[in-house]
Amino acid sequence: MALDDRLLDILVCPACRGAVEHKDRRHVILCTECGRRYPVREGIPVMLVEEATPPR
């Protein structure tokens, strides 16, 4: 499920305030700065640091 481009324009990583990008096939929002991956559940990004997968 594709996310609205307007939503992606305003989202930032809550941990480092870095830019994020949507990885549709993996259902995650990826921070391009720190590498945290935030889940997208039922089309809704869960932008909580506690829910993020740490960088590899």
C-alpha positions in Angstrom: 0.0 0.0 0.0 1.5 3.3 -1.1 1.6 6.1 1.4 0.4 9.6 0.6 3.3 11.7 -0.7 2.1 14.7 1.4 2.6 12.5 4.5 6.0 11.4 3.5 7.0 15.0 2.9 6.4 15.9 6.6 7.7 12.7 8.3 11.1 12.7 9.9 12.8 10.2 12.1 11.8 10.9 15.7 15.2 9.7 17.0 17.6 11.9 14.9 15.2 14.1 12.9 16.7 12.7 9.7 14.9 12.3 6.4 13.0 9.2 5.8 11.9 7.1 2.8 9.1 4.6 2.4 10.1 1.0 1.4 6.8 -0.3 0.2 7.8 -3.9 -0.4 9.2 -4.2 3.2 6.4 -2.2 4.8 8.9 0.1 6.6 9.8 3.7 6.8 13.6 3.9 6.7 15.6 6.8 8.2 18.4 7.8 5.7 20.5 9.3 8.5 20.6 6.8 11.4 19.2 3.7 9.6 16.3 2.9 12.0 13.4 1.2 10.3 9.8 2.0 11.5 7.0 -0.4 10.7 4.0 0.4 8.5 0.9 -1.4 9.8 -2.3 -1.4 7.8 -1.0 1.6 5.8 -0.1 3.7 9.0 3.5 4.5 9.8 4.3 3.7 13.4 6.9 6.5 14.1 7.8 5.5 17.7 11.5 5.0 18.6 10.4 2.0 20.8 8.9 0.3 17.7 11.8 0.9 15.4 14.3 -1.8 14.4 17.8 -0.5 15.2 20.3 0.0 12.4 22.3 -3.0 11.2 
